[in-house]
Amino acid sequence: MGNVKPWQIVLLVVAVVAVATSAYFSMSGEPNIQAKTSVMMFDVNTGDSVEMGFGKGGAAYPGINPKTKTLSMLPIQQREDGKWYLIERYASALKNIEGSKAAVIDQKTGEVRHSK
């Protein structure tokens, strides 16, 4: 260690302080990420909706409507404009669903007729 330059020591100290500060801020305070345990599912043909919880294995989309026993349910969410939309990630599954899709207002935007 006889040939360590002063700037190398300063760099090492700055790195240690940066790691310690990062660890402090990432471990302090309340966690702000909360995992969802359920999702609002919407039947694109009938307009029925039901909040469904996730099982241990997660969820599969499209889901089965508990009343009609058809594979026609997709997850929806309410946006800031107050309207309900298919969750964008799963909207592409709409093309694989049989039926009228009468409860979907706009297939491009994913807006649905949800009255909740």
N, C-alpha and C positions, 0 to 999 in steps of 0.2 A: 504494500500500500504506500510505499515511499514515493511513487511517481504519480499520485492522484492529483489532478489539477483542481484548483478552487472552484472553477465553474462546474466541474463534475459533482462536487459535493453539494453545491447549490441546487443543481438539477435533481439530485437524489432526494434532497430535503423537500423540494417542491412536489415531487412525485408522491412521497409519503404523505404529505399534507393533503394533496388532492385525493388520494385514495381514502384517507381517514375522513375527510369532509364528505365525500360521496357516500361512504358507508353510514355515516351519521344521519344524513338526510334521507337515505333510502330506508333506514330502519326505524326512524322516529316518526311519531304521529300516528294517526289512525289510517288504516288501509282505505284507499278510496276506490278500489276495484271490488265490485260485488258480482259474483257469478249469478246468472239467472237460473231459477229453478223451474220456470214454466214459460210458456209462450202462447200467445193468442193465435189459435188456428181458425181458418176461415174456409168454408166450403165455397168454391168458386162457381158452382152450379146453383146452389140453393140460397146462399147468403147466410147459412147457419154459422155460428161461431161458438167456440168453446175454449176455455183456457186449459191447456194440457201441461202437466208436469213432465219433466224428463225422467226417464228410468235410468238405471245404472249404465245401460248401453247407449244412452243418448237418444236421439230422435231421428226418424226417417221421414223424408219428404218426397212426394206428397203423402199425407197421412190419410187414415181411414176415418170417414165420418161415422161416429158411433150410432147415429140414427139410421142412415141409409145404407151403411156398410159398403160405401163406394170409396174408391181411392181418389178423393177430390179435394183434400184439404191442404192448404199452404199457410205458412206463418205470415201474420200481418203486424204492422206497427202504425201507431198514430204519429204523424209528423207535426211540426210546428204550425202548419196551416190549419190544423184541426181535422184534416182528412185522413182516411186510413188507406194504406198502401201495402201491397205484397212486399215482403222483405226482399230487397233487390237481389240478394245472393241466390234466392230460391225462385225468383220470378220466371226463370227460363224453364222450369218444370211445368209451367202452364201449358206449353205446347203438347205435352205428353198426357194431359188429362182429357178424358173423353167427356162429352156432354156439351151443353149449351154455353157454359161459362157466362151465364146471364148476369151474375152478380159482380162481374168485372166491368167497370165503367170504361177504362182505357187500358188495353193490353200493353201498350208501349210504356206508359208511365207506371202501370201496376195499380192504379187507383181502383178501389173496390167500394161497393155499396154496403157499408157497415153501419148499423144503427146503435151501437153500444155507446 
